[in-house]
Amino acid sequence: MAKKSVIARALKTPKYKSRVVRRCFRCGRKRGYMRDFDLCRICFRELANEGMIPGIRKSSW
């Protein structure tokens, strides 16, 4: 879980467009971020397994 100060800094508009840091809205993690869902890979997996994300289910073949 990221510190609140780090999350607050990421929400501010940066001086340059390339400095944008996208973070998971749930835990604040910046690595493994998925833009489509606004989640990191860990939170995505947890929510997908619980069935909380519509249209996503675990694949099996």
C-alpha positions in Angstrom: 0.0 0.0 0.0 1.4 3.3 -1.1 1.7 6.2 1.4 -1.0 8.8 1.3 1.5 11.5 0.4 2.7 9.6 -2.6 -0.9 9.0 -3.8 -1.7 12.7 -3.3 1.4 13.7 -5.4 0.3 11.4 -8.2 -3.1 13.1 -8.3 -1.6 16.5 -8.9 -1.2 17.6 -12.5 2.5 17.3 -13.5 4.6 20.1 -15.0 5.2 17.9 -18.1 2.8 15.4 -19.7 5.4 12.6 -19.6 5.6 12.7 -15.8 2.1 11.3 -15.3 2.1 8.4 -12.8 -0.9 6.2 -13.1 -1.7 4.4 -9.9 -4.2 1.8 -8.8 -7.2 3.5 -7.2 -7.5 0.7 -4.7 -4.0 0.3 -3.3 -1.9 3.0 -5.0 0.5 0.6 -6.7 2.2 2.0 -9.8 3.7 -1.1 -11.3 1.6 -3.6 -13.1 -1.1 -1.0 -13.8 -3.9 -1.8 -16.2 -5.4 1.3 -17.8 -8.6 -0.3 -18.9 -9.6 -1.1 -15.4 -7.6 1.5 -13.4 -6.3 -1.3 -11.3 -2.9 -3.0 -10.6 -2.5 -6.7 -11.5 -2.9 -7.8 -7.9 -6.2 -6.0 -7.3 -7.4 -7.0 -10.7 -6.9 -10.6 -10.0 -8.6 -10.4 -6.6 -11.6 -8.6 -7.9 -11.8 -10.9 -11.0 -11.8 -14.0 -8.9 -14.6 -12.6 -6.7 -16.6 -11.8 -9.8 -16.7 -8.1 -9.1 -15.5 -7.0 -12.6 -18.3 -7.5 -15.1 -17.4 -9.4 -18.2 -14.2 -10.9 -16.8 -13.9 -14.5 -15.7 -11.1 -17.0 -15.2 -10.1 -18.7 -18.4 -9.9 -22.5 -18.7 -9.4 -24.8 -21.7 
